[in-house]
Amino acid sequence: MAAAAGLALSMGAQAAYPDKPVQVIISFPPAGATDVLARAVGQRLSTELGQSVVVDNKPGAGGAIGLMAGARAAPNGYVLYLAATTNQAIAAAIYKDQQAHLAKDFEPIGLIGYVPHALVVPASLPVKSVAELIDYIKAAPGEYNYASQGVGTLSHLEGELFTARYGLKITHIPYKGSVQALPDVANGTATMMFDSVTGSMPLAKGGKLRYLAVAAPARVALLPDVPTLGEAGIENVIPDNRFGLFAPKGTPPDILETVSAALKRALADPDLQASLATQAVQLMYAPGPDLQKVVEDEHEYWAGVVKSANVTAK
């Protein structure tokens, strides 16, 4: 009788997950697309989990700093990692010595959605189309530069593919995310940049940036007059940057299921969908196994692109 009571007490002492705040690590600084998405989804996820969800920004090294922090966290569900899966696949192909790998060192929880990228230039630049931009850069070889979110990011590779496609002599200037890069594009220090519509929209609305094309299969609803790269004559159209939520390898299945179910409910919230839609974010839930397939496919695809384009960590 006493043993049974002791066992019941012991079982009762184990609080159900989660019984304290949950941390979500991202690999980019505040105000960019990843940060906007993480904070909006995290706020709704906190309601579903009944605990605070705190976003921790760890930018740098093409996403490797945040990736390693997430991979090395205790596998108990209290530290999660929200990844821009396309960025991580590109970084894995460029940085051969990364100490963490999205497909091997994490448990996939669920796909969150995607954000389209766009080609932006300073509003003061005397170009109104992709063709005019190409002519403008070619008229002064080596005189201009383009900004990116950092070496090994989708933003970087888009710039590399674009400039290689047209043989443009232009210098790559990497930054630690959109929030540092975009002001230099707006003031003309950088001539162009591929960035998320989410991150660039405030400066575009303020008349500081001009959209020339969106790197997406179809036009973006918020930018109906902006052509796709395909419509602008660019053959190597870049797909949307996808995002997913992960936990460190070894996290118990019941915790993964709890978070995945909460994420599914959070992403189905109409208010969250409407709010993020105004920033060009398309929410799209898929369970862990589907996310794992996305990660594996993207790593294989972007490894081939990086190799063929001869992109290096320079």
N, C-alpha and C positions, 0 to 999 in steps of 0.2 A: 504493500500500500504506500509506504513511504517512498520506495523506489519509483513507483508510478507517478507519485506527486512530483518527485524531483525531476523526472523526465519531462513531464508536462511543463514544469517551470522553465527547464532548459530550452524546450521548444518555443515556449512563449517569449523567451528572452531574445530570440532571433527575430528582429524586426523585418517586416516585409520591405523589399526594395521598391522605391528608394526611400530612405529615412533621413536623407540630408541632401543639400544642393548638388546638382550635377554640373560638371564643367564641360564645355564644348570648345575644343581647340580648333583654330583655323590658321591657315598659313599666310594670311594677308593682313595688312593694317586696317584700321577703321575706315569707314566711308566707301570702300569699294563694294563690288557686287557680292563677293563672298561674305563680307561683314554684314551688309544689309540683309541678305538672305538668312544668315545665321541668327541674327538678333530677332528678326521677325518670326521665324520658325521657332526659335528658342523660347520666345515669350509665350507662344501658343502651346508649345510642348510642356512648359512648366505647369500650365493649367491641367493638362492631361495627366501628368505624372504626380501632381500634387506637391512639387518641390521646385525651388528656384533653379533656373538653368542659366548659367553664367558663361558668357563668351570670353575666351582668352585668345587675344591676337598674338601670334608668334611668326612674324614675317621674316623673309630672307632666304637666300640660297635656292631660289626657284621653288620654294615650298618645302625644302628639306628640313628646315628647323622645326616647323610645326609638325611635320610628318614624324620625325624622330621622337618628339615630345609625346605625341599620341601613341606611338608604338611602344614606348617604354613605360607608359602609365600602368598602374596596377589593373589587372583584368577583372574589375569588380563592378563595372557599370557607372562609376562616378566620374570617369574621365572619358569622353567620347571625342571623335575627330570628324569634323565636317570637311569633306574634301571636294575641291574642284577636280573631278576625276580626269578630265582632259588635260589639265595642267600637270597633274601628277604623272600621267602617262608620258607626256613629252619630257618632263624633267628626268624621269627614269631612263629615257633613251639618251639624253644628253649627258647627265651626270652618272657615269658608269660605276662610281664608287659610293653611291648613296648607301647609308647604313640602315635604311628602312625601306620597305616596299609595300605599296598599298595592297597588292594582290596576295602577298605572302604573310604579312605581319599584322593583319587586321581581320576582324569578323565583320562582314557586311550586314548592316541593319536595314537600310532601305534607301531607294532612290528618292531624291527630293524634287528634282526638276532641272530646268536648264535656262540659260540666259544667253541671248544672241550677242555677238560682238559686232562692232562697226568700225569703219575707217573714218577717223576724224582729223581735221586740219584746223589751224587757227582761223577764226572768222575773218581776220585781216588778210589772209593769204588770197592773192588774186586768182583763185581757181574755183570752179563751181562743179567740176566733174572729175571722175577718175582719170579720164583721158587728158584733161588739162593739167592734173597733178603730175602725171608721168612726163608730159612735155616740159613742165616747169622744172622738175628735178633734172631732167636730161640736159636742159639748157645751161646748167652750172654743175658739172660733175664734181663730186667730192665736197661741195660747198654746204650741203645740208645734212641733217641727221633725223633719225626717227626714234621716238621714245617707246619703251615697253614696260610692262609690269615687272620685268626682271628676266635674267637669263633662265631659259628652261620653262618659260610660261607659254601659254597659247598665244598671248599677245606678241611675244618675241618671235615665235615660229611663223605666225601670220605675216609679220614684217619681213622675215627672211624669205619666205616663199614669194611674196609680192615683189620685193626688190630683185630677186633672182629671175623671176619670170620676165621682167623687162630690162634686165641688165643695168639696173640703176646703181650708180656709185653714190651711196649714202651711208652715213655712219650710224651704227646702232648704239644708243645710250640707254642702258638698263637702269631702272629705278626699283625701289622696294614697294611696288604696288601702284595703283592708279592715283591714289591721293597725292603722292609726290610727283608723279609724272604729268598728270593732266594740266596743272597750272603752267608748266613749262611749254606745253603745246599751246595753251591758250595765249600765252604772252609772246609766242613766236620763237622761243628758244629752240623748240623742236618743230619740225615741219609737218610731221604726221604721226599717227599712232593708231594701232588697232586696240580697242578697249571695249569693255562691256557697255551696252546701251545704258544699263543701270548706273554705272559709275560716271559716265560722261554726260548724262542727260542734264544735270543741274547747270553745268557750264554752257551746254548747248542752248538751254532755255534762257540763260542769261546773255546770250549773244556773243559768247567768247569762243565757241567752237562751232564748226560746220560739219555736218554729216555728209559724206560723199557716197557711201554704200554700206549696206549691212552684210555681214558674213554669215548668211543664213540661206536655207533653201528657198524661202519665200519672204516677201516683204513683212516687216514688223508692223503690227496694227497701230502702234503709237507713232510710227514714222511712215505713213502711207505714201509720201512723195519721194522717199529715199529708195533708190533701186538696190537690188541685191548685187553682189559682186558678179554673179553670172550675167545679170542684165547689163552690167557695165562692161562686159567683155572679158572678165577675169575667169579663167578656166578652173583654177585650183580653189574652188569655193570651200571655205573652212566650216565645218559643222558647229553647232551650238556647243557651248561649254556646259557640261553636265555636272551635277552636284549630288553627293550621296553622304549618308551618315554611317560611321563605322565605330567599332569598339576594338580595343587591343585584343590580339590573339589570345585565346584561352578564356574569354569572358563566358560565363555559364549560359547555356541555351535559354534557360527560363528568363534571364535578364534581357537577353537579345529579343526574345519574343515580347516581353513587356514594353520595351522601348519601341520596337517595330510597330506594335499595335497602337501605341500612343502617337507615333509619328503619322501613321495612316489617318487617324482621327484628326490630328492637327492640320494636315494638308488638305483635308476635306472641308475645312471651315470656310464658308463663303466669304466672310469678312477678310480673312487672311488672303484668300485668292484674289479678291478685288483690290486689296491694298497693294499687293506685290505686282499685280497686272499693270498698275499705273507706272511701275518702274521696269516694265518689260520682262518681268520674271514669270516664267510659266511653270507652275507647280505640277508635278506628275509623280505620284507615288508608285513604287514597285517594291516587292519584298526583297529580302537579302539575297536569295539565289539569283534573282534577275540582276541585281546590282553587281554581284560577283562576275556575271557574264559580261556586263558592260565594261567593267574594269579590265578583264582579260582581253576582250576584243580591242579596247582602246590602246592597251599596251602593245599589242601585236601590230596594230595599224600604224601608230605613231612612231614605233621603232623603225618601220620601213620608210616612213616619210622623212624622219631625221637622217637616216642613212643615205637616202637618195638625194636629199638636199644638202648633205655634208655640213649640217649645222653642228657647231661645237660650242663648248662653254667658254667663250672668249669675251 
